[in-house]
Amino acid sequence: MASAVAVDDSFIDQLAQRVLQRLRCNMQSGTAEDAGEDVADRVDFAEMQARRESGALLVISSVILCVGFGLLPAAMCIVQFLVREPEDFRGQTYQSGWNYFPSTISEMAADHAFNHAGRCFAVFGLVASVVLLTSAYPWRLRNVYLGGYQRCNQHLIIARHALPPLGCLVLTGIQVTPQMLVTTGNQVVATVVHVFGALTMLGSYLVVEGITVFRKPDASCWLLEGHAVVMNPRERQLRKSSLVAMLIIGVLFMSCNVISRDQSWIAENVGACCHNTWTSLTEEDVKSVLKDAQAR
């Protein structure tokens, strides 16, 4: 059997006691063959229930990540961007005609205390991480289970189970500061830890998923050599395509992030338009803002 069921010790003890009690009853009545079939049915039922629970939790965590972790904060930021006036605090129109727009979701959700998008980013990321960690799907679902006989496979299963949700917790729990506003060493360290959480969440999944979908018995690489995971050819091809698409999107994201930096020599050489211009407040600016606030 190419799958394993992760259950509590108390559940195993209760199941063993019930099975032994049923075996004694059936042995006394002379139906040992029926008792063996009953035991197999009970084990299959327990395994099926564990798979259903794990699959349901995996779907729930995926929906929470897609909606609350990305779409909802992005929608809130876009709405806020559209309703703002294209003028700065001095009443001057921006050169591009548009207000400030963050370059990443992390920068968009930077301030958890005063930013509603940041609160959604943190709370939904926390909930999705807990649900994903509780599902234990790498141990229960046959289309991702690599087998527990080799120590390397066990390490890969543990990595797929623990690293993505833990990385997501670090990613959502530690906020970043926009590049031009970084003034202390603590802000730099927080940004580095934040990026490390993102790399842990995405990188661990991509590595283990690549090993899972490309593994075959006659592979030339020792890491890809082993029994093939149970999945049909269509699912395997779809997962390979999704993996390649994620890698391409990741490379494009990092490239665009480098180009869109406010102080980037690459952007200046390629002629990228309309970077953010940061200006220090003066005493006259503060008085002007306070005066406008009192007038309103």
C-alpha positions in Angstrom: 0.0 0.0 0.0 1.5 3.3 -1.1 -0.1 5.5 1.6 0.0 6.1 5.3 -2.6 7.3 7.9 -1.4 9.6 10.6 -3.7 9.2 13.6 -3.4 9.6 17.4 -2.1 6.8 19.6 -5.4 6.9 21.6 -7.4 6.2 18.4 -5.1 3.3 17.5 -5.6 1.8 21.0 -9.3 2.1 20.8 -9.4 0.6 17.4 -7.2 -2.3 18.4 -9.4 -3.1 21.5 -12.5 -3.1 19.4 -10.9 -5.3 16.8 -9.7 -7.8 19.4 -13.1 -7.9 21.0 -14.8 -8.5 17.7 -12.3 -11.2 16.9 -12.9 -13.0 20.2 -16.7 -12.9 19.6 -16.4 -14.2 16.0 -13.8 -16.9 16.9 -16.2 -18.2 19.6 -19.0 -18.4 17.1 -16.7 -20.1 14.5 -16.6 -17.2 11.9 -12.9 -16.3 11.8 -13.0 -15.6 8.1 -15.8 -13.1 8.6 -13.8 -11.5 11.4 -10.8 -11.0 9.1 -13.0 -9.3 6.5 -14.5 -7.1 9.2 -11.0 -6.0 10.4 -10.0 -5.1 6.8 -13.2 -3.1 6.3 -12.6 -1.1 9.5 -9.1 -0.3 8.5 -10.1 0.8 5.1 -12.9 3.0 6.5 -10.5 4.7 9.0 -8.0 5.4 6.2 -10.8 6.7 3.9 -12.1 9.0 6.6 -8.6 10.4 7.3 -8.1 11.1 3.6 -11.4 12.9 3.3 -10.6 15.0 6.3 -7.1 15.9 5.0 -8.4 16.7 1.5 -11.2 19.0 2.9 -8.7 20.9 5.1 -6.3 21.3 2.2 -9.1 22.8 0.0 -10.2 25.1 2.8 -6.6 26.4 3.4 -6.1 26.9 -0.3 -9.3 29.0 -0.6 -8.3 31.1 2.4 -4.9 31.7 0.9 -6.3 32.7 -2.4 -9.1 34.9 -1.2 -7.8 36.4 2.1 -4.1 36.2 1.6 -4.0 37.8 -1.9 -7.3 38.8 -3.6 -9.0 40.6 -0.7 -6.0 42.8 0.3 -5.2 43.5 -3.3 -8.8 44.5 -4.0 -8.8 46.8 -1.0 -5.6 48.4 -2.0 -6.8 49.0 -5.6 -10.0 50.6 -4.4 -8.0 52.9 -2.1 -5.7 53.7 -4.9 -8.6 54.6 -7.3 -10.4 56.9 -4.8 -7.3 58.9 -3.8 -6.8 62.2 -5.5 -3.7 62.3 -7.8 -2.2 65.1 -5.7 0.4 65.1 -2.9 0.1 66.8 0.5 1.3 70.0 -1.1 -1.5 70.0 -3.6 0.8 69.3 -6.5 -0.3 66.9 -9.2 1.8 63.8 -9.6 4.0 63.6 -12.7 2.5 60.3 -13.7 -1.1 61.4 -12.9 -1.4 58.5 -10.4 -1.1 58.2 -6.7 1.4 56.0 -4.8 0.9 52.2 -5.5 2.9 49.6 -3.6 5.1 47.3 -5.7 4.4 44.1 -3.8 1.6 42.6 -1.6 4.0 42.7 1.4 4.6 46.4 0.9 0.9 46.9 0.5 0.1 45.2 3.8 3.1 46.7 5.6 1.3 48.5 8.4 -0.9 46.0 10.4 -2.0 48.6 13.0 -3.6 51.2 10.7 -3.9 49.4 7.4 -7.0 47.2 6.9 -5.4 45.3 4.0 -2.5 44.5 6.3 -4.9 43.1 8.9 -6.5 40.9 6.4 -3.1 39.8 5.1 -2.0 38.8 8.6 -5.2 37.2 9.9 -6.0 35.1 6.8 -2.4 34.0 6.5 -2.5 32.8 10.1 -5.7 30.9 9.7 -4.6 29.3 6.4 -1.3 28.2 8.0 -3.0 26.6 10.9 -5.5 24.7 8.7 -2.8 23.6 6.3 -0.6 22.4 9.1 -3.5 20.5 10.7 -4.4 18.7 7.4 -1.3 16.6 7.4 -2.0 15.9 3.7 1.5 14.8 2.7 1.1 11.8 5.0 -2.5 10.9 4.0 -3.0 11.6 0.3 -1.6 9.0 -2.1 -0.9 11.5 -4.9 1.7 13.3 -2.7 2.9 10.5 -0.4 6.5 9.6 -1.2 6.7 6.5 1.0 8.1 6.1 4.5 10.6 3.3 4.1 13.6 5.6 3.2 14.8 8.3 5.5 15.2 10.8 2.6 11.5 10.3 1.8 10.5 11.0 5.4 12.5 14.2 5.4 10.8 15.3 2.2 7.3 14.6 3.6 8.1 16.5 6.8 9.4 19.4 4.7 6.2 19.5 2.6 4.1 19.3 5.7 5.8 21.8 7.9 7.8 24.4 6.0 5.1 26.0 3.8 2.7 26.9 6.7 5.6 27.9 9.0 7.1 30.1 6.3 3.6 31.6 5.8 3.4 32.4 9.5 6.8 34.2 9.3 5.7 36.0 6.1 2.5 37.3 7.5 3.7 37.9 11.1 6.7 40.1 10.3 5.9 43.2 8.2 8.3 45.0 5.9 9.1 48.7 5.5 9.1 50.3 2.0 12.7 50.6 0.7 12.9 54.4 0.9 11.6 54.5 4.5 14.1 52.1 6.0 16.2 54.0 8.5 17.2 51.5 11.2 19.0 48.2 11.3 15.9 46.5 12.9 13.9 47.3 9.8 16.5 45.7 7.6 16.6 42.6 9.7 12.7 42.4 9.7 12.7 42.7 5.9 15.3 39.9 5.6 13.3 37.6 7.9 10.2 38.4 5.9 11.8 37.5 2.6 13.2 34.3 4.2 9.7 33.3 5.2 8.5 33.8 1.7 11.3 31.8 0.2 10.7 29.0 2.8 7.0 28.9 2.0 7.3 28.8 -1.8 10.7 27.2 -2.2 10.1 24.2 -0.1 6.8 23.5 -1.9 8.4 23.9 -5.3 11.3 21.6 -4.5 9.3 18.8 -3.0 6.5 19.1 -5.7 9.2 18.8 -8.4 10.6 15.7 -6.8 7.1 14.3 -6.5 5.9 14.8 -10.1 9.2 13.9 -11.8 10.0 10.8 -9.6 10.2 7.5 -11.4 11.9 4.1 -10.8 14.6 4.5 -13.5 15.6 8.1 -12.9 19.3 8.9 -13.3 19.3 11.3 -10.2 19.2 9.5 -6.8 16.8 12.1 -5.5 14.3 11.4 -8.2 14.7 7.6 -8.1 12.0 5.7 -6.3 8.5 4.4 -6.6 6.2 6.7 -8.6 3.6 8.5 -6.6 0.0 7.3 -7.3 -1.6 9.7 -9.8 -3.0 9.4 -13.3 -1.1 10.7 -16.3 -3.4 13.7 -16.8 -2.9 14.8 -13.2 0.8 14.4 -13.4 1.0 16.5 -16.6 -1.2 19.2 -15.1 1.0 19.4 -12.0 4.1 19.6 -14.1 2.6 22.5 -16.1 1.6 24.3 -12.9 5.1 23.8 -11.5 6.7 25.3 -14.6 4.2 28.2 -14.6 5.0 29.0 -11.0 8.7 29.1 -11.7 8.2 31.4 -14.7 5.9 33.7 -12.7 8.5 33.8 -9.8 11.3 34.8 -12.2 9.1 37.5 -13.8 8.1 38.8 -10.3 11.7 39.1 -9.1 12.7 40.7 -12.4 9.9 43.3 -12.2 10.7 44.0 -8.6 14.3 44.8 -9.5 13.3 47.0 -12.3 10.7 48.9 -10.4 12.9 49.9 -7.5 13.0 53.6 -6.8 16.8 53.7 -7.0 17.6 51.2 -9.7 20.2 51.7 -12.3 18.5 49.1 -14.5 15.3 51.1 -14.5 17.3 54.2 -15.5 19.1 52.5 -18.3 15.9 50.9 -19.8 13.9 54.2 -19.4 11.3 52.9 -17.0 8.7 55.6 -16.2 7.4 57.2 -13.1 9.3 56.0 -10.1 8.2 57.1 -6.6 9.7 60.4 -5.5 10.2 60.6 -1.7 10.3 64.1 -0.1 11.1 65.0 3.5 8.5 67.0 5.4 9.3 70.6 6.4 7.8 72.7 9.1 5.7 74.6 6.6 4.4 71.3 5.2 3.2 70.3 8.7 1.5 73.6 9.3 -0.2 73.4 5.9 -1.5 69.9 6.5 -2.8 70.9 10.0 -4.5 73.9 8.5 -6.3 71.9 5.8 -7.4 69.3 8.5 -8.9 72.1 10.6 -10.6 73.6 7.6 -12.3 70.3 6.9 
